[in-house]
Amino acid sequence: MRRIIINLDELKLDDQKNSMIQAAFNQDFVNFKASGKIGEKLVKIQRCAVYSNDLTIKGIIPILNQEEMDKINKFLEKPTNFGVSLDISSKEQENLAVSLAKQGISFIICKHSNWKVIPFENLIAKFTSMDCEIYSDVGSSLIDAELFLHTLEIGVDGLIFSPNSENDLIELKKLLKTSQPLKLESATIKKITPIPEADRVCVDTSSILKPGEGMLVGNTARGFILVHAEVFDSEFVKSRPFRVNAGDVSEYILVPTDDSEISTENKIRTQTKYLSELQSGDKVLVVDKQGNSRIVFVGRVKIESRPMLLIDLEVFKEENQIQKIVSLKVTLQNAETVMVIGTDGLPISVPKLNIGDKILVNLGPGATHFGIKIKEQIIEK
């Protein structure tokens, strides 16, 4: 989880700080670096965490400077959540950060002067085996914020960000919403079988979905077909841009794990659920035709009996320089409003699908147990 700490100490006027706090709340930022009256005000708000160099404020999470070794040693004598701010301007400072982390400090805030990426790559690599988090003080630079969120793919544990305007917070939130794309493959349709009646599931989300977005569903955990959201008007039916008509009740759907945080993970961890299990308030994964994903919430699940089509597909996959065929299946409602996405990125209505058509899929983990990938011999067919 990324911890984003909004630094209010760089703002001069209390009115500026108050408006920035409200803007931060609007973007769901609840961690602040503050001192004085503003710090005292924030610690009284239950959902806020306040970081501060001002040790006179009760309830703050202390930040000490590296020169305050006497205070650092006192805090280390009893287990407590506190951090140290360092200027990583030399190899000696990098080594000091590692030394302090080994002593039991909760987090280290690293500022950077000339060097940027290399010291952080070294620290991120070393801190992965220690119980200490590394934060980067990026000032007001959104470019640096994006850089350190992706350094060594893992990124830093958090940022100290000093916004110049409320719009900076909106742009920062956009950076956090991006995630590493899921890999989408080309699958070829081999067979289409009508099913006169089955129970299908419409997943109505609490968000507006966009053209090119949908959900990944499939009959087995070997792979998932990208089913397009109902974002287009037709001659007879108005669009339902919050909805994905996802398939029959037994289908798997790819969803974020319970510990995946909305908009804070650079890589969203996933698991499977049955469509029949979904209910209001659940988190589901929305994926676009480039594989970019975001987390949305289920507003309603609608189950009705409808005519369906069972679609068999094949994907050619290379493992250890050997070509392997992966067989996939999906059961979708036989209706013009239900669409999948072709390898050209364009939606295709399910009734218009033909044998030989190529559509976008995501190859899954294989065997799962209660939605979690496992190494076990399970046959699904």
Protein Blocks (a to p, Z undefined) as FASTA:
>chain_A
ZZddddfklpmblklmmmmmmmmmmnopabdcdehjllmmmmmpmkbccddfblkbghia
cdddfklmmlmmmmmmpgcddddddddfbfklmmmmmmmmmnopabdcdddfkbmklmmm
mmmmmmmmpccdddddehjafklmmmmmmgghlopabdcdddfbfklmmmmmmmmmpccd
ddddddddfbdcddfbacddddddfbdcdehiacdddfbfkbccdddddfbccfkbccdf
kbccfbdfkbccddddfklcghkafbdcdddddfklpcghiacddddfkopacddddfbd
cddddddddddddddddeehiacdddddddddddfklccddfkopacdfklpcehiacdd
dddebjaeehiacddddddZZ
